Amino acid sequence: AGQQVLRVNGFVLPNGQVFGKEWILWGFIYMIGFLIIHILFSGLGLRRVRFESGQSTSPQGGGDANAVEKGDGPEEEEEELDLPFTPVELTFKDLCYEVTASTGNDKLMLLNNVYGRFEPGRMCE
């Protein structure tokens, strides 16, 4: 039954025989080679994009933050970096955000009187 399915779908050799089990091995060899080549090229491409964008890959690099902190205690010094933008501090108070529900005309309050502050170069405090 399996050989008939292969024959009907055109999986036959030029001499009319159906493909054998050895083609399964060739399929896996091709697939593994394909994956290795594409993973290498993807890694090289991502590495190039990361370096061109100015972000650091080292754990001590700090990426594109505006300051590099030095020291262990509360007397940390900050060294200013040359950035292509002006770092700003963002504060907000009584921020509300409301959307219309996808299942009707009901209003959903996503943010209700939220306040906060974002400092340049900081993810959290």
N, C-alpha and C positions, 0 to 999 in steps of 0.2 A: 504494500500500500504506500509506503514512504517513497519507494523508487518511482512509482507512478506519479506522485505529486511532484517530485523533482523533474521528471521527464516532461510533464505537462507545462510546468513553469519555465522550461528552457534551461535547466541546470544540467546540461549534457556536454560531454567532450566532443571534439570534432569527429571522433570515430563512432559516436552514437551512444557511448557508455555514460551512465550516470556518475556524477562526482562521487568520489569515495570519501572515507572518513579522514584520510590524510589532509583534506582541504580544511577541516576544522582546525587542525594545528596551524596551517598557513594563515587562516583567518585571525587566530589569536596572536601569531607573530606579527602580522601586519598591524593589528590593533595596538599592541604594546609599543611597537616602534613609532606609530603615529602619535600616541599619547606622550612618549618621552620627548619627541621632537617638539611638539606643541607646548609642553610644559616648559622646556628650556627656552623657546622663543618668547613665551609669555613672561617668564621671569626676567629675561633680558630686557624686554620692552617695558615692563613695570619699573625695573631698576632705572632705566634711562629716563622715564617720565618723572620719577621721584627726584632724581638729581637735577633735572632741568627746572623743576618747580621750586627748588631751593629748600626743600624739606630734608632734614637730616635723617639718616637711618641708624645712627649710633644712639644707644640708650642715654647717653649723657648730652646729646646734641640739643635737645629742646625743640627741635622742629623749627617752625616759623614764629615762635614766641618773641615778644619784644624785649625780653630780658633774660640773662643767664644768671641764675642764683649761685652764689658760692658760700661755703661755710656750713656749719652744722647747727649753730644755735640761733637765737633770735636776732643776732647781729649780722644778718645776711646782707651781703653787698649785691647790688644789681648793676650789671654792665649793659649799657644801652647798645643795641644793635642797629645797623643801618637797614631800615625797612622801607619798602616801596609805598607804604601807607602810614597814616598817622594813627597810632593807638589811641582809643578813646575808652572812657568808662561809661557804661550804659546803666541807667537806673530807671525803674518804673514803679508806679504806685497805682493801685486800684485798676489793674488791667483786667478787662472782661473780654471773653470771646464766645460768641454764640453762633450756632449753625442750624440750618434746617435739616431735620431728620430725613433720611433717605426713604423711609417707609410712610411718609405723610407730610403734613404741614406743621408738625410739632417742632418747637424750638428746643435745642439742646444746649445747655450752658457748659462749655468745656473749661473755661477759666472764669472764676468769679472772685473779683477783688484781690488779685494776686499782686504781690510787690516783690521787688528784688533788685540786685545789683550785680553787674558783670564787670570784672576788672580785666584790662588787657593782659593777655598772656596767661590767664588762669582758667582752668576747666572747672574747678570747684574749690571751695574754701574749707 
